[in-house]
Amino acid sequence: MAYNPNSELVAVTFLRSLALGPSASFGVGTTLPENKDTWLNGFVQVSVVGGTADIDVPTRRPVFQIDAWVPSINSSKPQWGKANTIAEDIVAALYEIPSTGTKISLGSAFKDAIVQSGFAVGEPRRVSNDPAGHARYTVDISLTWVVAESVPTP
């Protein structure tokens, strides 16, 4: 029996599925890896910060904080442009979700999900003063998703 997915799993898998072009080689997860060599092209950290579930239908509407990190390698200058590009590309991709939604497979242990829509709750913003000198942009996004088997088929 497959488990129901949670919002973090849906968001991480959805973000990994996006075809974002040149910035798409970044990693995605809920925890920033300790070894920065594993995220030289950037890393997107996902955290649930709010949202609601629908009262009448099994629809979830979580709000996520999306942190786009890019490490500083052999330089004391943070790579602000690259971190911003990752955040902006994610925001732009939310407009590309088809009206039928995007079905994502969450592996054999979990039921599939359908991301029905998404939007940015605010603008990407720079987060300065990282002690390690890494560049970080953050943006809050909302995704509307359902468990795939809960969607009636015509």
Secondary structure in CASP SS format (residue, H / E / C, confidence):
PFRMAT SS
TARGET T0000
AUTHOR 0000-0000-0000
METHOD secondary structure of the structure
MODEL  1
M C 1.00
A C 1.00
Y E 1.00
N C 1.00
P C 1.00
N C 1.00
S H 1.00
E H 1.00
L H 1.00
V H 1.00
A H 1.00
V H 1.00
T H 1.00
F H 1.00
L H 1.00
R H 1.00
S H 1.00
L C 1.00
A C 1.00
L C 1.00
G H 1.00
P H 1.00
S H 1.00
A H 1.00
S H 1.00
F C 1.00
G E 1.00
V E 1.00
G E 1.00
T C 1.00
T C 1.00
L C 1.00
P C 1.00
E C 1.00
N C 1.00
K H 1.00
D H 1.00
T H 1.00
W H 1.00
L C 1.00
N C 1.00
G C 1.00
F E 1.00
V E 1.00
Q E 1.00
V E 1.00
S E 1.00
V E 1.00
V E 1.00
G E 1.00
G E 1.00
T E 1.00
A E 1.00
D C 1.00
I C 1.00
D C 1.00
V C 1.00
P C 1.00
T E 1.00
R E 1.00
R E 1.00
P E 1.00
V E 1.00
F E 1.00
Q E 1.00
I E 1.00
D E 1.00
A E 1.00
W E 1.00
V E 1.00
P C 1.00
S C 1.00
I C 1.00
N C 1.00
S C 1.00
S C 1.00
K C 1.00
P C 1.00
Q C 1.00
W H 1.00
G H 1.00
K H 1.00
A H 1.00
N H 1.00
T H 1.00
I H 1.00
A H 1.00
E H 1.00
D H 1.00
I H 1.00
V H 1.00
A H 1.00
A H 1.00
L H 1.00
Y C 1.00
E C 1.00
I C 1.00
P C 1.00
S C 1.00
T C 1.00
G C 1.00
T E 1.00
K E 1.00
I E 1.00
S C 1.00
L C 1.00
G C 1.00
S C 1.00
A C 1.00
F E 1.00
K C 1.00
D C 1.00
A E 1.00
I E 1.00
V E 1.00
Q E 1.00
S E 1.00
G E 1.00
F E 1.00
A E 1.00
V C 1.00
G C 1.00
E C 1.00
P C 1.00
R E 1.00
R E 1.00
V C 1.00
S C 1.00
N C 1.00
D C 1.00
P C 1.00
A C 1.00
G C 1.00
H C 1.00
A E 1.00
R E 1.00
Y E 1.00
T E 1.00
V E 1.00
D E 1.00
I E 1.00
S E 1.00
L E 1.00
T E 1.00
W E 1.00
V E 1.00
V E 1.00
A H 1.00
E H 1.00
S H 1.00
V C 1.00
P C 1.00
T C 1.00
P C 1.00
END
